[in-house]
Amino acid sequence: MIIQLHRFLPLTTAEGPGRRSCIWVQGCPIHCKGCGVPWTWNPKNGTRITVDELWNKIVFCKQKHQTEGITFLGGEPFEQATALAEIGKRAQSIGLSVMTFTGYYIEQIEKQNKPEWKALYRVTDLLIDGPFEQDQPDKNRPWVGSTNQRFHFLTDRYKSLQKTLTNVPDRLEIRLKRDGTVEANGMVPSEVWNRIFKTL
């Protein structure tokens, strides 16, 4: 199985609970206005990687960084549900949690008669659903950009967070690479990036 990958981040504390590895898939048909990562929309961009290759990276990160889970986002994870469901199944078999972001609402996912969507849904511990709505910014909860987006605790893994989400800090991570490239992750709408770039 092949994944069209935008980016793999071995370790982050900004994309879900605890220390996590993060997989951004390439390709999204939803195209939210104000999306912070519109460069992940085109499914022809990114790089191709096998599930086994990516899985080896995840296992290495668990051993090296003591990660507690993986996060799927993008792009749109449900557009590559078959491969991600396989990774999620393997992850849960070794005690890693799975968090999935999607621009679809959970009702849309449940109505679709797509076995691969159901498979990804079944291996997800924490699902955050809904498209980003730039006119409804969320400044109180972590990891989400707009108030319409919802947290679905599909297993007991993170249910303890349900009543304390507003106490969880929202984080932005900036990485300076040796070649001078600057990488960032965390929930940052495009207008914030525009403001940052204008001050540089």
DOKEDO-514470 format. One record per residue (C-alpha): residue number from 0; residue in three letters; x, y, z. Coordinates in steps of 0.5 Angstrom, whole numbers, plus 500, padded with zeros to 3 digits. Layout:
// DOKEDO-514470
  seq  type    u    v    w
  NUM   Ala    X    Y    Z
...
END
This chain:
// DOKEDO-514470
  seq  type    u    v    w
    0   Met  500  500  500
    1   Ile  502  507  498
    2   Ile  501  514  502
    3   Gln  502  520  498
    4   Leu  505  524  504
    5   His  506  531  505
    6   Arg  510  531  511
    7   Phe  512  526  517
    8   Leu  514  529  523
    9   Pro  518  525  528
   10   Leu  516  528  535
   11   Thr  511  534  536
   12   Thr  507  536  542
   13   Ala  503  541  538
   14   Glu  498  536  535
   15   Gly  495  532  540
   16   Pro  496  530  547
   17   Gly  503  528  549
   18   Arg  509  526  545
   19   Arg  507  524  538
   20   Ser  509  523  531
   21   Cys  505  526  526
   22   Ile  503  525  519
   23   Trp  501  530  514
   24   Val  498  527  508
   25   Gln  498  530  501
   26   Gly  491  532  498
   27   Cys  485  535  500
   28   Pro  478  536  496
   29   Ile  475  540  501
   30   His  479  547  500
   31   Cys  477  551  507
   32   Lys  477  558  506
   33   Gly  483  561  510
   34   Cys  486  554  511
   35   Gly  493  554  514
   36   Val  496  549  509
   37   Pro  493  550  502
   38   Trp  500  547  499
   39   Thr  497  540  502
   40   Trp  491  540  497
   41   Asn  494  538  491
   42   Pro  494  530  491
   43   Lys  499  530  485
   44   Asn  504  534  490
   45   Gly  508  531  496
   46   Thr  512  524  496
   47   Arg  510  517  495
   48   Ile  512  512  501
   49   Thr  510  505  503
   50   Val  506  504  509
   51   Asp  512  499  511
   52   Glu  517  505  510
   53   Leu  513  510  514
   54   Trp  511  504  520
   55   Asn  518  503  521
   56   Lys  519  511  522
   57   Ile  514  511  527
   58   Val  516  505  531
   59   Phe  523  508  531
   60   Cys  520  514  534
   61   Lys  517  510  539
   62   Gln  523  507  541
   63   Lys  527  514  541
   64   His  522  519  543
   65   Gln  518  515  548
   66   Thr  512  517  543
   67   Glu  505  516  546
   68   Gly  501  516  539
   69   Ile  501  518  532
   70   Thr  496  524  529
   71   Phe  493  524  522
   72   Leu  492  530  518
   73   Gly  493  534  512
   74   Gly  491  534  507
   75   Glu  485  530  508
   76   Pro  486  523  512
   77   Phe  480  520  510
   78   Glu  482  521  502
   79   Gln  487  516  504
   80   Ala  484  512  509
   81   Thr  486  505  507
   82   Ala  493  506  508
   83   Leu  492  510  514
   84   Ala  487  505  517
   85   Glu  493  500  517
   86   Ile  498  504  520
   87   Gly  493  506  526
   88   Lys  491  498  527
   89   Arg  499  497  527
   90   Ala  500  503  532
   91   Gln  494  501  537
   92   Ser  497  494  537
   93   Ile  503  496  540
   94   Gly  500  501  545
   95   Leu  500  508  541
   96   Ser  494  512  541
   97   Val  491  515  534
   98   Met  488  522  533
   99   Thr  485  524  526
  100   Phe  483  530  524
  101   Thr  478  531  518
  102   Gly  475  536  514
  103   Tyr  468  532  514
  104   Tyr  463  532  519
  105   Ile  462  525  523
  106   Glu  455  525  520
  107   Gln  458  525  513
  108   Ile  463  519  515
  109   Glu  458  515  518
  110   Lys  453  516  512
  111   Gln  458  514  507
  112   Asn  458  506  505
  113   Lys  466  506  505
  114   Pro  469  500  508
  115   Glu  476  504  508
  116   Trp  473  510  512
  117   Lys  470  505  517
  118   Ala  476  502  518
  119   Leu  480  509  519
  120   Tyr  474  511  524
  121   Arg  475  504  528
  122   Val  482  505  529
  123   Thr  481  512  531
  124   Asp  482  514  539
  125   Leu  480  522  538
  126   Leu  477  524  532
  127   Ile  477  532  531
  128   Asp  472  533  525
  129   Gly  469  539  521
  130   Pro  472  544  516
  131   Phe  476  550  518
  132   Glu  471  556  518
  133   Gln  475  562  518
  134   Asp  469  567  521
  135   Gln  469  562  527
  136   Pro  476  562  530
  137   Asp  477  558  536
  138   Lys  481  561  542
  139   Asn  479  557  547
  140   Arg  481  550  545
  141   Pro  487  546  543
  142   Trp  489  544  536
  143   Val  483  546  533
  144   Gly  482  553  529
  145   Ser  474  554  529
  146   Thr  469  553  534
  147   Asn  465  549  529
  148   Gln  470  543  530
  149   Arg  468  538  535
  150   Phe  472  533  539
  151   His  470  526  539
  152   Phe  472  521  544
  153   Leu  471  514  540
  154   Thr  475  510  546
  155   Asp  477  511  553
  156   Arg  484  513  551
  157   Tyr  483  521  552
  158   Lys  476  521  555
  159   Ser  479  524  561
  160   Leu  480  531  557
  161   Gln  473  532  555
  162   Lys  472  536  561
  163   Thr  478  540  561
  164   Leu  480  541  554
  165   Thr  480  549  555
  166   Asn  486  548  560
  167   Val  490  544  555
  168   Pro  495  549  552
  169   Asp  495  551  545
  170   Arg  502  550  542
  171   Leu  506  553  536
  172   Glu  513  549  534
  173   Ile  518  553  530
  174   Arg  524  549  527
  175   Leu  530  552  524
  176   Lys  533  547  519
  177   Arg  541  546  518
  178   Asp  539  549  510
  179   Gly  536  555  513
  180   Thr  529  552  512
  181   Val  524  554  517
  182   Glu  518  549  519
  183   Ala  512  551  523
  184   Asn  506  546  526
  185   Gly  501  548  530
  186   Met  494  551  529
  187   Val  496  557  525
  188   Pro  490  560  520
  189   Ser  493  563  514
  190   Glu  492  570  516
  191   Val  496  569  522
  192   Trp  502  567  517
  193   Asn  501  573  513
  194   Arg  502  578  519
  195   Ile  508  574  521
  196   Phe  511  575  514
  197   Lys  510  582  514
  198   Thr  514  583  520
  199   Leu  520  580  518
END
